[in-house]
Amino acid sequence: MTDVRDVRTDSPSRITLDKATAENFPVAPFFLPRAWRDDLMAVYGYARLVDDIGDGDLAPGGADARHLGVGPADADDRLVLLDAFEADLRRVFDSTPHHPLLRALQPTIRRRSLSPDPFLALIAANRQDQQVKRYGTYDDLVAYCELSANPVGRLVLAITGTESPERVRRSDAVCTALQIVEHLQDVTEDLGRDRIYLPAEDMARFHVTEADLAAPHGGASVRALVAFEAERAARLLNEGTSLVGSVHGRLRLLLAGFVAGGRAALDAVAAAGHDVLPGPPKPTKSSLLREVGAVLRRARREG
């Protein structure tokens, strides 16, 4: 049976897993137990691969399509690939999947008794990306995040055996915030894919047009809109303080890293004057470490 460490020798899968280093938060840091790290990386590999299918960012050469049984004629059809990926995911639960990253996921699913639901939600989010390019309201965007982000946090809680209704609620808030932060960082990249994750009602409120988002730099109205959405994300991240304080040991440090990653990214956006159009503002390692310390201190005070 394939282990997540084994797939690092498979070139396309290694490329997928190596993207973990570019995330705003630590995916599976060294201080966690080996079993947790392997399981988290297996889940990350799944989530990253389904996003890459949805974004058209698969490794060159077509190996992923071949693993999924998709022929050259359909290798660039994202919906066909997502259908094939879902079929292979279902094999994880009742037989043997074909894709190396799904074979690496199978031991995690069995060991942690994970259900198909969060994995299917991530596929549904990427199907939605092929069909929905604009979001009318903030509530519409939050509903999308329920598919695209919240399942990952729920899987982290399931892997670490710390699920509870209250933790799931707070995890959902943090994950939605992290997704919104990523959207703010990637406004230009998303627009290049004909996607806008800034709610249309907010764009109208701040008198921002799609042409404004295509400019080299954000004008005052664009920067005010980004600041408004950043404040919304910051409020959601505040839910993470109680989540971090509700667990102990190395898991507390991991969850603090997730929350701190979002806060550090928001600090980077603010430091850029909320002008995200030239490219994604990225947090430094030192700012991330400062935020980890701040989140842990806040969690201790409130715990």
Summary of the structure (lengths in Angstrom):
residues: 303
radius of gyration: 19.1
end to end distance: 42.0
largest distance: 58.3
contacts: 1008
relative contact order: 0.10
helix: 71%
strand: 0%
